[in-house]
Amino acid sequence: MEVFKSKVDLWLLIVLVVSIVISLVAAVFICRQVNTTSFFSGFFLVLAGAGLPLWLLVATQYTVNEEILKIKSGPFKWLVPLAAITSVKDTRNPLSSPALSLDRLEISYGEGKKVMVSPIDKELFRDSIGHSK
């Protein structure tokens, strides 16, 4: 079993860190109002505005075993059978995906399914899933 971390673009790291900081500052201001509604609003803001970006940064990874590519990005998960992978190609497609960089691989599998990933070592990742260039 091999685990590959996602490459992280500097611009995306900055956006996520700024989002976390703004959410935490806003939550502090909201929670300073002493009532139950503001406390719960502040708590939700911390979870959504700071927790999710942090979770994405820490937990975006790709695990390859003999049969399955398991993709995790925060609370999101994909299971891709290696035998179902039909192609792997380089892309810079900015659409939402479990990738923290625009230096991506587009994996086509099954019947018309696609997912984009951004492992730090793309060539080793390709070798690991059996789709070398």
N, C-alpha and C positions, 0 to 999 in steps of 0.2 A: 504494500500500500504506500502510495506517495501522496504528499500533501503539498499543494502549490498555493502560495499567497498571491493575492492580486497586486499587480503593479498599481501605484497610486500617482496620478498626475498632480503636480504642485498646485495648479489652479483649482482642482477639485478639493484638495486638502484644505486650501485656504477658504473656499466656499463653505465646506462642512464645519471648520473650526469657527468661522464667523457666525454661522447659524447657531452653533452650540452656545457661543458667548452671548449673542443677542437674546436667545431663548432664556438663558440663565438670568441675565440682567432684567429682562421683562418679568420673569417669574418672581424675582425679588421685589420689584415694584408692586406687582399685583398682590403678593402675599402680605405686604405691609398694611394693606387695608384689612382691618380686623373684622372679618366676617367669614362664614363658612364657604360661601360661594366663591369668594376671591381665593381662598386657600385651595379649593378643588380646581379652579381655573389655572392657578399657578402650578399646581402639581401636574395637571394634564399638559401644560405648556412645556414643562421640564421633560416629561416622558416623550412627547412627540417631537419637540423642537431640539432637544439636546440628546435624549436617549437613542432615538432612531439613527441619527447621523453617526453617533459614537459607535453604536452596534454595527453599522455598516462598515466603518473603518476597521474595527477590530476583528470582525467575523466574516469577512469576504474571503473565501478560500475554495479550492477545488481539490477534491480527494479522488484519486484513481486507484481502484483495485483491479482484480483480474477481469471483472465483468461489468462494473458500473463506474460511471463518472458521477460523483456527487458534488453538486454545486450549492454552496451556502453563501448567502449574502444577508446578514442580519436575520430577520425572521423568515426570509424566503428561502425555499429549497427546491432543487430540481434533481431528478434522478434520470440519467441518460445511459441506457445500456450501450456499452462499447460496440457491440455487434450491430446496433441500429444506426451508428454514425456513418453517413454517406459522404460527407465532405467537411474539410476544415480549411478555411481561407482567411487570409489577413484582411482586416477592415479597419476603418476609422469611423464607422457609423456611430453617430451620437445618440441613437435611440436608447431608451432606458434598458438597462441590462445589469446582470450581476458582475459588473466590471467597474473598477475605479480608475480606469485609464482609457483614453481613446485609442491606444495601441492594443488592438483587440484581435481575437480570433472568432470568426463566426462558425459555429458548429451546426451543421444541418444533420437532422436525424429523423427517424420515423417517417411518417407521411406528411411532409411539408413543415415540420417543426424546426425552429432555429433558436439558438441561444448564443449570446456573445459573452466571452470571458477575456480576462486580461492577465494571464499568469506572468510573473516576473521573467521566467525563463521559458519563452514560447517554444523553442526547439525541443527542450527536454520534455515539456508538456506534450507536444505533438508525438514524440517518441513513446511516451508513456501511454497515450491512448491509441497508439498504433496507426497514426496518420502523419508520418514524416513527410517533409516536402519532397 
